[in-house]
Amino acid sequence: MAISLRGRIQDITGVPVESSSRVIVKKPTAIGIGEGVITTQPALVDVAEDGGFTLSVEPGMGWLYIEDAGWSDSIPFVAAEGMTLFIEAWANATSQAVYTQIKELIAAIGGEAAALYAKQYIEAAAAESADAAAAIARQAAQQEITSAVAKLDSTVQWPKSELGAQDLNVVTTPGAYSQSSASNATQAANYPVASLRGVLEVLPTSSANRNMRIQRLTVEDGRSWTRRLYGSGNWSKWAQVTTFTGGDLGTQDLDSVLIPGSYSQGGANNATPERGYPVAERGSLIVLDPNPANANQKIQQYVSSQSNRIWIRNIYGSGNWSEWNEIGATREVPVGGIGNPYQHLIRERELRRRVGPIHTGGKAVVALVMDHGTKNFKEIVLPALRDRGLRVTFALNSNRLEPNFRHYASEGNIPWSEIKSWADEGVIEVANHSASHLLDSNDLQSEIIGSREFIESQIGRPVDSWVQPGLQAEGWGGFNNGIAPEDYYSTTAGAMILDGHAVVTGSIPDTDTANNRVYPVDGHIPIGMNGTWLDSGSESVISLIKQQIGQAVDAHGRYIVRFHPVSIDDGKQITSATLLSFLDWIQGEVDAGRIMVVPLREWAIAQR
């Protein structure tokens, strides 16, 4: 049941109303995480000229943030049924003693009068001066959350478990947990940020292939992080959540909800199949935009607040929405959006921030992507790249130096430290090519996520790109080499790949058959993009590649050339002389100002 709380800014902070440029609330709300109560995404609060405001919230704990240039005030509150004034909810989050005094004051002088004087009355009585009252208020808001958790009114629902000094890596039981001591929130205990109190949520999903746990930590300043655990593997790295805000869905058809954000549906009678809902239950909708430049490429996640069930669907290009797939049903759809539906998008935006912008000036953009075969790469390819000033993407397997690795002989026992030096030099971008290049595997966590994390540890820099290794037809749980958009949203492998990388190659051809595999420079990163293989070195293949690069020049588009260095001088495929001749042609196109050659991650974010 929603609770309406009235209040005034000047009654809860010592800062004048005119000095408060923005007020934000994180409301408590009950959703599918067991019996706990968590907060929603931040939302702006309408504040009248006299400082008055009204909040409509569910029972539970939330935060009110009052901000202006150079300062902010964070005010916790705990709402309970029967409350009408924000000052009550503030007192309820401060201490049981203050809450008791506030209720006595309200009974004695009336609700509205208490709202004007209650906070100053209680604090001035303790401090013996009105000037000290504001300082005590801020101190109380930060230091007395611990007692508030233990002494909440019996009508308030709140997580029953306190984390204490527990390591977050061992917290895998679904539910909500509180951390009331900043001193316990340490990086040694695997918190993403130290010395801040907050709430941890653990969300479960499961399937025949794996068990997954998702942790989301929201700290007292409003920031949130998520991470996930697959099976018996290791926790992924924490990723900070990008905040979106949506609104109430009402009777809107979900097919038309394309703006990224989080939305609520408070009426089960509005959630009908005719309006695109997977179930006739109240809940929340999250819309993810994996490609901002393509208004029709979206992912939707619907979470029922009645049954705690979760569904996923997607739309690609100008097509129709896919069928809803329930998480934990016969076929799981673990998009990089369960718990944190923005994982892939966060990685993409971080890539743009760290590497971009990449402007083409109207030139075509070509990426040369080379898969393993480090011995030939070092001896033949690398000197040629240096001589011509070309940069490439070099896709490697994390198990490349293990004797049982499929392509061990072609690696030449070249250590990771040497590969790191090439990356430091700037001549290569190192991409993730899986752990072992197996045609099939039951350990997807190690093959996809573990491989990326290992390579990052060896080269000392982020691995942004996934270069798809060849699989058998139904390998990796039906992922099938990523030949269609659905493979990335309807299989465990596809979801892991999207979760772990900003740039993802596969086997999806460009939809424009007239310019097959020429991608537009339109500001967004395609998913599952493909390239043309140079390995054979035949005249027909090289002629085709040159022709398609010419099409990319005419269209001011993007093109990918794929290549296995192990094929050089093997007696069957490309010779070193043919390769060097092709690279000379590429250099000539660069010198003529028709193309630019960049690693895959720069290719992906290029814009005109």
C-alpha positions as CSV (number, residue, x, y, z in Angstrom):
1,M,0.0,0.0,0.0
2,A,1.4,3.4,-1.0
3,I,2.1,5.9,1.8
4,S,1.7,9.7,1.1
5,L,4.3,11.8,3.0
6,R,4.2,15.6,3.2
7,G,7.2,17.7,4.1
8,R,9.2,20.9,3.5
9,I,12.9,21.1,2.5
10,Q,13.7,23.6,5.2
11,D,12.3,21.3,7.9
12,I,14.8,18.5,7.1
13,T,18.0,20.3,6.2
14,G,19.7,23.5,7.4
15,V,20.1,24.8,3.8
16,P,17.6,27.5,2.6
17,V,15.1,26.4,-0.1
18,E,16.6,28.8,-2.7
19,S,19.9,27.1,-2.3
20,S,18.5,23.7,-3.3
21,S,18.7,23.3,-7.0
22,R,17.6,19.6,-7.2
23,V,15.8,17.1,-5.0
24,I,16.0,13.4,-5.7
25,V,14.3,10.5,-4.0
26,K,15.1,6.8,-4.0
27,K,11.9,5.2,-2.9
28,P,11.5,1.9,-1.2
29,T,9.6,-0.6,-3.3
30,A,8.8,-4.3,-3.0
31,I,10.0,-6.4,-6.0
32,G,11.1,-9.9,-6.7
33,I,13.9,-10.4,-4.3
34,G,12.3,-12.5,-1.6
35,E,10.9,-10.7,1.4
36,G,13.2,-7.7,1.3
37,V,12.5,-4.1,0.3
38,I,14.9,-2.2,-2.0
39,T,14.9,1.2,-3.5
40,T,13.9,2.2,-7.0
41,Q,16.0,4.2,-9.4
42,P,16.4,7.9,-8.4
43,A,13.6,10.2,-9.4
44,L,13.2,14.0,-9.3
45,V,10.9,15.4,-6.6
46,D,8.6,18.4,-7.4
47,V,9.3,21.1,-4.8
48,A,7.0,24.1,-4.4
49,E,8.4,27.6,-4.0
50,D,7.8,27.4,-0.2
51,G,9.8,24.2,0.0
52,G,6.8,21.9,0.2
53,F,6.8,18.4,-1.4
54,T,4.8,15.2,-1.3
55,L,6.2,11.7,-1.7
56,S,4.2,8.6,-2.6
57,V,6.2,5.6,-1.4
58,E,5.9,1.9,-0.3
59,P,6.8,0.9,3.3
60,G,10.5,0.6,3.8
61,M,13.7,2.5,3.7
62,G,14.7,5.1,1.1
63,W,16.9,8.2,0.7
64,L,16.2,11.9,-0.1
65,Y,19.0,13.8,-1.8
66,I,19.1,17.6,-1.8
67,E,21.8,19.0,-4.1
68,D,23.3,22.3,-5.4
69,A,26.6,23.2,-6.9
70,G,29.4,22.0,-4.6
71,W,27.3,20.3,-1.9
72,S,24.6,17.7,-1.2
73,D,22.7,16.4,1.7
74,S,21.7,12.7,2.0
75,I,18.7,12.1,4.2
76,P,17.5,8.5,5.0
77,F,13.9,7.8,5.8
78,V,11.9,4.7,6.8
79,A,8.2,4.9,5.8
80,A,5.5,2.9,7.6
81,E,1.8,2.6,7.2
82,G,-0.1,5.3,9.1
83,M,2.5,8.0,8.6
84,T,1.5,11.2,6.9
85,L,4.6,13.4,7.4
86,F,8.1,13.0,6.0
87,I,9.5,14.1,9.4
88,E,8.0,10.9,10.9
89,A,9.8,8.7,8.3
90,W,13.0,10.7,8.9
91,A,12.8,10.2,12.6
92,N,12.1,6.5,12.1
93,A,15.5,6.2,10.3
94,T,17.3,8.2,12.9
95,S,16.8,6.4,16.2
96,Q,14.0,4.8,18.2
97,A,14.3,7.6,20.8
98,V,13.9,10.4,18.3
99,Y,11.0,8.6,16.6
100,T,9.2,8.2,20.0
101,Q,9.7,11.9,20.7
102,I,8.5,12.9,17.3
103,K,5.3,10.9,17.7
104,E,4.7,12.4,21.1
105,L,5.2,15.9,19.7
106,I,2.8,15.2,16.8
107,A,0.1,14.0,19.3
108,A,0.7,17.1,21.4
109,I,0.7,20.0,18.9
110,G,-0.8,18.5,15.7
111,G,0.6,17.1,12.5
112,E,1.3,20.2,10.4
113,A,2.8,22.1,13.3
114,A,5.0,19.2,14.2
115,A,6.3,19.2,10.6
116,L,7.4,22.7,11.1
117,Y,9.1,22.4,14.4
118,A,9.6,18.7,15.2
119,K,13.2,18.3,14.0
120,Q,14.4,21.5,15.4
121,Y,12.6,20.9,18.7
122,I,14.1,17.4,19.2
123,E,17.6,18.3,18.2
124,A,17.8,21.7,19.9
125,A,16.6,20.0,23.1
126,A,19.6,17.7,22.9
127,A,22.1,20.3,21.7
128,E,20.8,23.2,23.7
129,S,21.2,25.5,20.7
130,A,19.4,25.9,17.4
131,D,22.7,26.4,15.6
132,A,23.9,23.0,16.6
133,A,20.7,21.3,15.6
134,A,21.4,21.3,11.9
135,A,24.9,19.7,12.4
136,I,23.4,17.1,14.6
137,A,20.8,16.3,12.0
138,R,23.4,15.5,9.4
139,Q,25.4,13.5,11.9
140,A,22.4,11.5,12.9
141,A,21.5,10.8,9.3
142,Q,24.9,9.3,8.7
143,Q,25.7,7.6,12.1
144,E,22.4,6.2,13.4
145,I,21.3,4.0,10.5
146,T,22.6,1.0,12.4
147,S,20.2,1.6,15.3
148,A,17.4,2.4,12.9
149,V,17.7,-1.0,11.2
150,A,17.4,-2.8,14.6
151,K,14.6,-0.6,15.9
152,L,12.2,-0.1,13.1
153,D,8.5,0.0,13.7
154,S,6.9,-3.4,13.5
155,T,4.9,-2.3,10.4
156,V,8.0,-1.7,8.3
157,Q,9.4,-4.5,6.1
158,W,13.2,-4.6,5.9
159,P,15.9,-7.1,5.2
160,K,16.4,-9.2,8.3
161,S,20.1,-10.0,7.7
162,E,23.0,-7.8,8.7
163,L,26.2,-8.3,6.7
164,G,28.6,-7.3,9.5
165,A,32.2,-8.1,8.5
166,Q,31.2,-10.9,6.1
167,D,33.0,-11.2,2.8
168,L,30.5,-10.5,0.0
169,N,31.9,-13.3,-2.1
170,V,30.2,-15.8,0.2
171,V,26.8,-14.1,0.2
172,T,24.9,-16.2,-2.3
173,T,21.5,-16.8,-0.6
174,P,18.8,-14.8,-2.4
175,G,17.5,-12.0,-0.4
176,A,18.3,-8.5,0.8
177,Y,21.0,-7.6,3.3
178,S,22.0,-4.4,5.1
179,Q,25.5,-3.1,5.9
180,S,25.1,-0.6,8.7
181,S,28.8,-0.1,9.5
182,A,31.1,1.8,7.1
183,S,34.1,0.2,8.7
184,N,32.9,-3.2,7.5
185,A,32.6,-2.1,3.9
186,T,36.1,-2.7,2.7
187,Q,37.6,-3.8,-0.6
188,A,39.2,-6.7,1.3
189,A,35.7,-7.9,1.9
190,N,35.0,-7.4,-1.9
191,Y,33.0,-4.2,-1.8
192,P,33.2,-2.1,-5.0
193,V,33.7,1.0,-2.9
194,A,34.9,1.3,0.7
195,S,33.6,3.0,3.8
196,L,30.0,3.5,2.7
197,R,26.9,1.8,4.3
198,G,24.2,0.4,2.0
199,V,22.0,-2.5,0.9
200,L,23.0,-5.7,-0.9
201,E,20.5,-7.6,-2.9
202,V,21.2,-11.2,-4.2
203,L,19.0,-12.3,-7.1
204,P,18.9,-15.9,-8.4
205,T,18.4,-17.4,-11.8
206,S,19.0,-21.0,-12.9
207,S,18.9,-23.3,-15.8
208,A,20.0,-26.7,-16.9
209,N,23.4,-25.4,-17.9
210,R,24.3,-23.3,-14.9
211,N,23.3,-21.6,-11.7
212,M,23.7,-17.8,-11.6
213,R,23.7,-15.3,-8.7
214,I,23.5,-11.6,-9.2
215,Q,24.6,-9.1,-6.5
216,R,23.5,-5.5,-6.6
217,L,24.9,-3.1,-4.0
218,T,23.4,0.3,-3.4
219,V,25.3,2.6,-1.1
220,E,24.2,5.5,1.0
221,D,25.1,8.2,-1.6
222,G,22.8,6.5,-4.2
223,R,25.3,4.8,-6.4
224,S,24.8,1.2,-7.4
225,W,27.0,-1.7,-8.6
226,T,26.2,-5.2,-9.9
227,R,28.2,-8.3,-10.5
228,R,27.4,-12.0,-11.1
229,L,28.5,-15.5,-10.4
230,Y,28.1,-18.4,-12.8
231,G,28.0,-21.9,-11.4
232,S,31.0,-22.7,-9.2
233,G,33.2,-20.1,-10.9
234,N,34.4,-16.7,-9.7
235,W,32.4,-13.5,-9.2
236,S,32.7,-11.1,-12.1
237,K,34.1,-7.6,-11.6
238,W,31.7,-5.0,-10.1
239,A,30.1,-2.8,-12.8
240,Q,28.5,0.5,-11.8
241,V,24.9,0.8,-12.9
242,T,23.9,3.5,-15.3
243,T,20.7,5.1,-14.1
244,F,17.6,5.5,-16.3
245,T,14.2,6.8,-15.2
246,G,10.9,5.9,-16.8
247,G,7.3,6.2,-15.5
248,D,4.0,4.5,-14.9
249,L,2.9,2.3,-17.8
250,G,-0.9,2.5,-17.3
251,T,-2.7,1.1,-20.3
252,Q,0.2,1.6,-22.7
253,D,1.0,-1.3,-25.1
254,L,4.5,-2.6,-24.3
255,D,5.3,-3.0,-28.0
256,S,5.5,0.8,-28.2
257,V,7.7,1.3,-25.1
258,L,11.1,1.9,-26.7
259,I,12.7,4.6,-24.6
260,P,15.3,3.1,-22.3
261,G,14.3,3.3,-18.6
262,S,12.6,1.5,-15.8
263,Y,8.8,1.6,-15.7
264,S,6.1,0.4,-13.3
265,Q,2.8,-1.4,-13.8
266,G,0.7,-1.1,-10.7
267,G,-2.5,-2.6,-12.1
268,A,-2.8,-6.3,-12.9
269,N,-5.9,-5.5,-15.0
270,N,-3.7,-3.4,-17.3
271,A,-1.2,-6.2,-17.8
272,T,-2.9,-8.0,-20.6
273,P,-1.5,-10.2,-23.5
274,E,-3.2,-7.8,-25.9
275,R,-0.9,-5.0,-24.5
276,G,2.2,-7.2,-24.9
277,Y,2.6,-8.4,-21.3
278,P,4.0,-11.9,-20.6
279,V,1.7,-12.3,-17.6
280,A,-1.3,-10.5,-16.1
281,E,0.5,-9.4,-13.0
282,R,1.8,-6.2,-11.5
283,G,5.5,-5.6,-12.0
284,S,8.3,-3.5,-13.5
285,L,9.6,-3.1,-17.0
286,I,13.2,-2.3,-17.9
287,V,14.1,-1.3,-21.5
288,L,17.7,-1.6,-22.6
289,D,19.1,0.2,-25.7
290,P,22.1,-1.9,-26.9
291,N,22.5,0.2,-30.0
292,P,21.5,3.9,-29.4
293,A,21.5,4.8,-33.1
294,N,18.9,2.1,-33.9
295,A,15.6,3.2,-32.4
296,N,14.1,-0.3,-33.1
297,Q,16.8,-2.4,-31.5
298,K,15.8,-2.9,-27.9
299,I,15.6,-5.4,-25.1
300,Q,12.7,-5.6,-22.6
301,Q,12.8,-7.3,-19.2
302,Y,9.5,-7.7,-17.2
303,V,9.7,-8.5,-13.5
304,S,6.4,-9.5,-11.8
305,S,6.1,-8.1,-8.3
306,Q,3.4,-10.7,-7.5
307,S,5.2,-14.0,-8.4
308,N,8.8,-12.8,-8.7
309,R,9.1,-14.3,-12.2
310,I,11.2,-12.6,-14.9
311,W,10.8,-12.5,-18.7
312,I,13.0,-11.2,-21.5
313,R,12.4,-10.4,-25.2
314,N,14.0,-8.3,-27.9
315,I,13.4,-6.5,-31.1
316,Y,16.1,-6.2,-33.9
317,G,16.1,-3.9,-36.8
318,S,12.7,-3.1,-38.2
319,G,11.3,-6.6,-37.3
320,N,8.8,-7.6,-34.6
321,W,9.3,-8.3,-30.9
322,S,10.4,-11.8,-30.2
323,E,8.3,-14.0,-27.9
324,W,8.7,-13.5,-24.2
325,N,11.1,-16.0,-22.6
326,E,10.9,-16.7,-18.9
327,I,14.1,-16.9,-17.0
328,G,14.4,-20.2,-15.3
329,A,12.0,-21.9,-17.7
330,T,13.0,-24.7,-20.0
331,R,15.2,-22.4,-22.1
332,E,16.7,-19.6,-20.2
333,V,17.3,-16.2,-21.7
334,P,20.1,-14.7,-19.5
335,V,20.6,-11.4,-21.3
336,G,23.2,-9.1,-19.8
337,G,20.3,-7.4,-18.1
338,I,19.2,-9.8,-15.4
339,G,19.7,-7.9,-12.2
340,N,21.7,-5.4,-14.2
341,P,20.2,-5.1,-17.7
342,Y,22.8,-2.5,-18.7
343,Q,26.0,-4.6,-18.5
344,H,26.7,-4.6,-22.2
345,L,25.6,-1.0,-22.6
346,I,27.8,0.1,-19.6
347,R,30.9,-1.6,-21.3
348,E,30.1,0.1,-24.6
349,R,29.8,3.6,-22.9
350,E,33.0,3.0,-21.0
351,L,34.8,2.1,-24.3
352,R,33.5,5.3,-25.9
353,R,34.7,7.3,-22.9
354,R,38.1,5.7,-22.8
355,V,38.9,5.3,-26.5
356,G,36.7,7.7,-28.4
357,P,35.7,9.7,-30.2
358,I,36.9,8.2,-33.5
359,H,36.0,10.5,-36.4
360,T,36.3,9.2,-40.0
361,G,36.2,12.4,-41.9
362,G,34.2,10.6,-44.5
363,K,36.7,7.8,-45.0
364,A,35.9,4.1,-45.0
365,V,36.9,2.3,-41.9
366,V,38.7,-1.0,-42.2
367,A,39.6,-3.4,-39.3
368,L,42.2,-6.1,-39.8
369,V,41.4,-8.9,-37.3
370,M,43.9,-11.8,-36.9
371,D,43.2,-15.0,-34.9
372,H,46.0,-16.7,-32.9
373,G,49.1,-18.1,-34.7
374,T,51.5,-15.9,-32.6
375,K,54.7,-17.4,-34.1
376,N,53.9,-16.3,-37.7
377,F,52.4,-13.1,-36.4
378,K,55.7,-12.1,-34.6
379,E,58.0,-13.2,-37.4
380,I,56.1,-12.1,-40.5
381,V,53.0,-9.9,-39.7
382,L,54.3,-7.7,-37.0
383,P,57.3,-6.3,-38.9
384,A,55.1,-5.6,-41.9
385,L,52.6,-3.7,-39.7
386,R,55.4,-1.6,-38.2
387,D,56.9,-0.8,-41.6
388,R,53.5,0.4,-42.9
389,G,52.2,2.1,-39.7
390,L,49.2,-0.2,-39.5
391,R,47.3,-1.3,-36.4
392,V,45.3,-4.5,-36.0
393,T,43.2,-6.6,-33.6
394,F,45.0,-9.8,-32.5
395,A,42.5,-12.3,-31.1
396,L,44.1,-14.8,-28.6
397,N,43.0,-17.7,-26.4
398,S,43.9,-17.6,-22.7
399,N,45.1,-21.3,-22.8
400,R,47.4,-20.6,-25.8
401,L,50.5,-21.7,-23.9
402,E,49.1,-25.0,-22.5
403,P,50.4,-28.1,-24.4
404,N,46.8,-29.4,-24.9
405,F,45.7,-26.2,-26.7
406,R,44.4,-27.0,-30.2
407,H,46.8,-24.5,-31.8
408,Y,49.7,-24.8,-29.4
409,A,52.3,-25.5,-32.1
410,S,51.5,-22.2,-33.8
411,E,52.0,-20.1,-30.7
412,G,55.8,-20.5,-30.6
413,N,55.9,-20.4,-26.8
414,I,55.9,-16.6,-27.0
415,P,55.2,-15.2,-23.5
416,W,52.3,-12.9,-22.6
417,S,54.8,-10.3,-21.5
418,E,56.0,-9.9,-25.1
419,I,52.4,-9.7,-26.3
420,K,51.8,-7.0,-23.7
421,S,54.7,-5.0,-25.1
422,W,53.1,-5.0,-28.6
423,A,49.9,-3.7,-27.0
424,D,51.8,-1.1,-25.1
425,E,53.5,-0.1,-28.4
426,G,50.0,0.4,-29.8
427,V,50.4,-1.8,-32.8
428,I,47.7,-4.3,-31.6
429,E,44.5,-4.5,-29.7
430,V,44.3,-7.8,-27.9
431,A,40.8,-9.4,-28.2
432,N,39.3,-12.4,-26.4
433,H,39.0,-15.5,-28.6
434,S,37.8,-17.9,-25.8
435,A,39.9,-19.9,-23.5
436,S,40.7,-23.0,-25.5
437,H,39.0,-22.6,-28.9
438,L,37.0,-25.8,-28.3
439,L,34.3,-26.8,-30.8
440,D,32.0,-27.3,-27.9
441,S,32.3,-26.8,-24.1
442,N,30.2,-27.3,-20.9
443,D,32.4,-24.7,-19.0
444,L,31.2,-21.5,-20.7
445,Q,32.2,-19.4,-17.7
446,S,35.8,-20.3,-18.2
447,E,35.7,-20.1,-22.0
448,I,34.1,-16.7,-22.2
449,I,34.4,-14.7,-19.0
450,G,37.4,-16.4,-17.4
451,S,39.4,-16.1,-20.6
452,R,38.8,-12.3,-20.8
453,E,39.7,-11.8,-17.2
454,F,42.9,-13.9,-17.6
455,I,44.0,-12.0,-20.7
456,E,43.4,-8.7,-18.9
457,S,45.6,-9.8,-16.0
458,Q,48.4,-10.6,-18.5
459,I,48.3,-7.4,-20.6
460,G,47.4,-5.0,-17.9
461,R,44.6,-3.3,-19.8
462,P,40.8,-3.8,-20.6
463,V,39.8,-6.4,-23.2
464,D,36.9,-4.8,-25.1
465,S,36.4,-7.1,-28.0
466,W,35.2,-10.6,-28.5
467,V,36.3,-12.3,-31.7
468,Q,34.2,-15.4,-32.3
469,P,36.0,-18.8,-32.6
470,G,34.7,-21.4,-34.9
471,L,32.3,-23.9,-33.3
472,Q,30.4,-27.0,-34.4
473,A,26.8,-26.4,-35.5
474,E,25.1,-26.7,-32.1
475,G,28.2,-25.9,-30.0
476,W,28.1,-24.0,-26.8
477,G,24.5,-24.8,-26.0
478,G,23.1,-24.0,-29.4
479,F,24.9,-20.6,-29.7
480,N,25.8,-21.8,-33.2
481,N,28.6,-19.2,-33.9
482,G,26.2,-16.3,-33.4
483,I,24.6,-16.5,-36.8
484,A,21.4,-14.6,-35.8
485,P,20.6,-11.8,-33.3
486,E,18.5,-14.3,-31.3
487,D,21.6,-16.3,-30.5
488,Y,22.8,-13.5,-28.3
489,Y,19.5,-13.2,-26.4
490,S,18.3,-16.8,-26.2
491,T,21.4,-18.7,-25.2
492,T,23.6,-18.8,-22.2
493,A,26.8,-18.4,-24.3
494,G,25.4,-15.4,-26.2
495,A,24.4,-13.7,-22.9
496,M,27.8,-14.2,-21.4
497,I,29.5,-12.8,-24.5
498,L,27.3,-9.7,-24.4
499,D,27.8,-9.3,-20.7
500,G,31.6,-9.5,-20.9
501,H,32.4,-7.4,-24.0
502,A,31.6,-4.0,-25.5
503,V,32.4,-5.2,-29.1
504,V,31.1,-8.6,-30.2
505,T,31.8,-10.3,-33.6
506,G,29.9,-13.3,-34.8
507,S,28.5,-14.6,-38.1
508,I,25.5,-12.2,-38.7
509,P,25.9,-10.7,-42.2
510,D,25.0,-7.1,-42.9
511,T,21.3,-6.9,-43.9
512,D,22.1,-4.8,-47.0
513,T,22.8,-7.6,-49.5
514,A,24.0,-5.1,-52.1
515,N,26.9,-4.2,-49.9
516,N,27.3,-7.5,-48.0
517,R,29.5,-7.1,-44.9
518,V,29.8,-3.4,-45.4
519,Y,28.4,-1.7,-42.3
520,P,27.3,1.9,-42.1
521,V,29.2,4.4,-40.0
522,D,26.1,5.4,-38.0
523,G,27.3,5.8,-34.5
524,H,26.3,2.4,-33.1
525,I,28.1,-0.9,-32.5
526,P,26.6,-3.8,-34.4
527,I,26.3,-7.1,-32.6
528,G,27.6,-10.3,-34.2
529,M,29.3,-8.5,-37.1
530,N,31.2,-10.6,-39.7
531,G,34.1,-10.2,-42.0
532,T,35.7,-11.7,-45.1
533,W,38.6,-14.2,-44.8
534,L,41.9,-13.5,-46.4
535,D,43.4,-16.9,-45.6
536,S,43.4,-18.6,-49.0
537,G,45.2,-15.7,-50.6
538,S,43.7,-16.6,-54.0
539,E,43.3,-13.9,-56.6
540,S,39.5,-14.2,-56.5
541,V,39.4,-13.7,-52.7
542,I,41.7,-10.8,-52.7
543,S,39.8,-9.3,-55.7
544,L,36.6,-9.7,-53.7
545,I,38.0,-8.0,-50.6
546,K,39.3,-5.1,-52.6
547,Q,35.9,-4.8,-54.3
548,Q,34.1,-4.8,-51.0
549,I,36.5,-2.2,-49.5
550,G,35.7,-0.1,-52.6
551,Q,32.0,-0.4,-51.8
552,A,32.8,0.7,-48.2
553,V,34.7,3.7,-49.6
554,D,31.7,4.6,-51.8
555,A,29.3,4.2,-48.9
556,H,31.6,5.8,-46.3
557,G,31.1,2.6,-44.4
558,R,32.9,0.0,-42.4
559,Y,34.5,-3.3,-43.3
560,I,36.3,-6.2,-41.6
561,V,39.1,-8.4,-43.0
562,R,39.7,-11.7,-41.0
563,F,42.9,-13.6,-41.2
564,H,44.7,-16.6,-39.6
565,P,48.5,-15.9,-39.5
566,V,49.0,-19.7,-39.2
567,S,47.9,-19.9,-42.9
568,I,51.0,-18.1,-44.1
569,D,53.4,-20.2,-46.2
570,D,51.7,-23.5,-45.2
571,G,51.9,-24.7,-48.8
572,K,48.2,-24.6,-49.3
573,Q,47.1,-21.0,-48.6
574,I,48.4,-17.5,-48.6
575,T,52.1,-16.9,-49.1
576,S,54.1,-14.2,-47.3
577,A,54.7,-12.4,-50.6
578,T,51.0,-12.3,-51.3
579,L,50.2,-11.0,-47.8
580,L,52.8,-8.2,-48.0
581,S,51.5,-7.2,-51.4
582,F,48.0,-7.0,-50.0
583,L,49.2,-4.9,-47.1
584,D,51.0,-2.6,-49.6
585,W,47.6,-2.1,-51.3
586,I,46.0,-1.3,-48.0
587,Q,48.7,1.2,-47.2
588,G,48.2,2.8,-50.6
589,E,44.5,3.2,-49.9
590,V,45.3,4.8,-46.5
591,D,47.9,7.2,-48.2
592,A,45.3,8.1,-50.8
593,G,42.9,9.2,-48.0
594,R,40.2,6.7,-49.0
595,I,40.3,4.5,-45.9
596,M,41.5,4.5,-42.3
597,V,42.7,1.2,-40.7
598,V,42.0,0.9,-37.0
599,P,41.7,-1.9,-34.4
600,L,38.2,-3.4,-34.0
601,R,37.3,-1.5,-30.9
602,E,37.9,1.8,-32.7
603,W,36.1,0.5,-35.8
604,A,33.1,-0.2,-33.6
605,I,32.7,3.3,-32.3
606,A,33.7,5.2,-35.4
607,Q,31.5,8.1,-36.5
608,R,31.6,10.6,-39.3
